[in-house]
Amino acid sequence: MTEYAQSQGWWVYRTYNSQHSEPGMPDLFMVRPPNVILAELKREKGKVTAAQALVLALLEQCFGVEVHLWRPSDWDEIEWRLR
């Protein structure tokens, strides 16, 4: 997904090793002005941790920040959104 986002003009940050990051931080931070997207990526049946749910809920309350929980089955939506 990182490569696809970059090919569409997004600047993408993805934490290399989340073991030393604050719990709950979404996997992707993407910017293509005027848009900012934070996305948590999960396997099809992967569960969101309590920390991830809290951070996603907090971010959803922020003006100008788009927040997503994306799974492989969301690829069509992801592709559409990142175009």
Sequence and secondary structure as in RCSB ss.txt:
>XXXX:A:sequence
MTEYAQSQGWWVYRTYNSQHSEPGMPDLFMVRPPNVILAELKREKGKVTAAQALVLALLEQCFGVEVHLWRPSDW
DEIEWRLR
>XXXX:A:secstr
 HHHHHHTT EEEE S GGGS TT  SEEEEETTEEEEEEE  TT    HHHHHHHHHHHTSTT EEEEE GGGH
HHHHHHH 
